[in-house]
C-alpha cells in the first residue's frame, strides 16, 4: 500500500511536466522527445514473453501507420537475452514503428515501469498526459487523444 501511495505521489509530481528523453532505436536513430513537438508521442515498454504486450502490438502498429502526421509510437523492448531474437520477433509481428532495445536504467528517463506492458503518452507540447500499465487498444488511445471519457490511460 505504501509503495502504491508513493508511486501515485510520484505521478502527481510528474503530472504535466515536460520530461526529456533520448532513445536510440535498433537502426541507430536517436529519438528525442523535443524532436516530436507538435505530435503525440506514445512510448510503449514491452517484452517478447508478455502476452498482453503481444496483444496490443497490432493496434500500436495501426496507430503509428495511420496517424504518422500527428502521432509517433516508440516501442522499447525490455527483459530480453538476445537482441537479434527481439529484432526477428519484431519483424515477424511487422512492427513498423521505431524499436529500442532497452533496459530498466534507460527506461527510467521516461518514467517508472511497474509492469509490462507500460505505456506513456505525451501530448504535442511534450508533456506526459497519460500512463497505463497493461494492454492498451487503439480505440482507447484515440478516445484519449480526442478528449473523450474512457480514454487510453490514467490521466497524470
QUINORJO-V822112 format. One line per field, one symbol per residue. ss: DSSP state (2 for helix, 1 for strand, 0 for the rest). phi: phi as a letter, one per 40 degrees, with the letter a starting at -180 (. if undefined). psi: psi as a letter, one per 30 degrees, with the letter a starting at -180 (. if undefined). A space follows every 10 residues. Layout:
ss: ???
phi: ???
psi: ???
//
This chain:
ss: 0222222222 2222000100 0111000001 1122220001 1111110000 2222222222 2222220000 1111111000 0022222222 2200000111 1002222000 0000000111 1100001111 1110000222 2222200000 000110
phi: .ccccccccc ccccdgccbc abbbcccgcc bbdccbdgbc bbbbcaaccc dcccccddcc ccdcccbdcb abbbcbcbfb bbdccccccc cccfcbcdbb cbaccccdcc icbcibcbbb bbcccgbcba aabhcbbcdc ccccdcgcdg cdaccb
psi: eeeeeeeeee eeefkfljkk ljkklfggkk jkeffgkflk kjjkkllffj eeeeefeeee eeeeefgefg kkkkkjklhl ejeeeeeeee eefhjflkkk jalfeefffe lkjflklkkk kklffgkkfl kkklkkleee eeeeeggklg aeakk.
//
